Amino acid sequence: MITSIDISYYPLQEEYIPPILDFIERLRKHKNIRVQSNGMSTQVFGEFRLVMEILRDEIETSFVVPQSVFVLKIINSDLQFYSNH
């Protein structure tokens, strides 16, 4: 099953931008998923189980920043396909 996930990451610290950029760059290193970012959130597209496994690991890595908040919206469809038509 293909999934689209919209992710917002809120590291609750004064210097919040570096952890966000690090999270996005780590996601982009995974070649089996597609990653798109904008000023509000990051979208990840790919096979559901693979995407969830990658997100589990990368979110856990990001939790080294105390009080990290992630908000995810998950749909069982490839929304990137629809946004390009």
C-alpha positions as CSV (number, residue, x, y, z in Angstrom):
1,M,0.0,0.0,0.0
2,I,1.3,3.5,-0.9
3,T,1.1,6.2,1.7
4,S,1.5,10.0,1.9
5,I,2.5,11.5,5.2
6,D,2.5,15.2,6.1
7,I,5.0,15.9,9.0
8,S,5.4,18.9,11.1
9,Y,8.3,18.9,13.6
10,Y,8.5,21.3,16.5
11,P,11.7,21.1,18.6
12,L,10.8,23.2,21.6
13,Q,14.1,25.0,22.1
14,E,15.5,28.3,21.2
15,E,17.6,27.0,18.2
16,Y,14.8,25.1,16.5
17,I,15.8,25.3,12.9
18,P,19.0,23.1,12.9
19,P,17.1,20.0,14.2
20,I,14.4,20.4,11.6
21,L,16.9,20.7,8.8
22,D,18.8,17.7,10.1
23,F,15.6,15.6,10.2
24,I,14.7,16.5,6.6
25,E,18.3,15.8,5.4
26,R,18.2,12.4,7.1
27,L,14.9,11.6,5.4
28,R,16.3,12.6,2.0
29,K,19.1,10.0,2.4
30,H,16.6,7.2,2.0
31,K,16.3,6.5,-1.7
32,N,13.2,4.3,-1.5
33,I,10.9,7.3,-0.4
34,R,10.1,10.7,-1.9
35,V,10.5,13.7,0.3
36,Q,9.1,17.2,-0.4
37,S,9.5,20.2,2.0
38,N,8.0,23.6,2.2
39,G,7.9,26.3,4.9
40,M,5.1,24.6,6.8
41,S,5.8,20.9,6.7
42,T,7.5,17.9,5.0
43,Q,5.7,15.3,2.9
44,V,6.9,11.8,2.6
45,F,5.6,9.4,-0.1
46,G,6.2,5.6,-0.5
47,E,5.3,2.1,0.5
48,F,3.5,2.3,3.9
49,R,5.6,-0.2,5.9
50,L,8.9,1.2,4.6
51,V,7.9,4.8,5.3
52,M,6.7,4.0,8.8
53,E,10.0,2.1,9.5
54,I,12.1,5.0,8.3
55,L,10.0,7.5,10.3
56,R,10.2,5.5,13.4
57,D,14.0,5.4,13.3
58,E,14.4,9.1,12.2
59,I,11.9,10.4,14.8
60,E,13.6,8.4,17.5
61,T,16.9,9.9,16.5
62,S,15.4,13.4,16.6
63,F,14.1,12.7,20.2
64,V,17.7,13.5,21.4
65,V,16.3,17.1,21.4
66,P,14.3,17.3,24.6
67,Q,10.6,18.1,24.2
68,S,10.4,17.4,20.5
69,V,6.9,17.4,19.0
70,F,5.9,15.6,15.8
71,V,2.5,16.0,14.1
72,L,1.7,13.5,11.4
73,K,-1.2,13.2,9.0
74,I,-1.3,9.9,7.2
75,I,-3.3,8.9,4.2
76,N,-3.4,5.6,2.3
77,S,-2.9,7.1,-1.1
78,D,-0.2,8.9,-3.1
79,L,-1.3,12.5,-2.8
80,Q,1.7,13.6,-4.8
81,F,0.1,12.1,-7.8
82,Y,-3.0,14.1,-7.4
83,S,-1.1,17.4,-6.8
84,N,0.7,17.0,-10.1
85,H,-2.5,16.7,-12.2
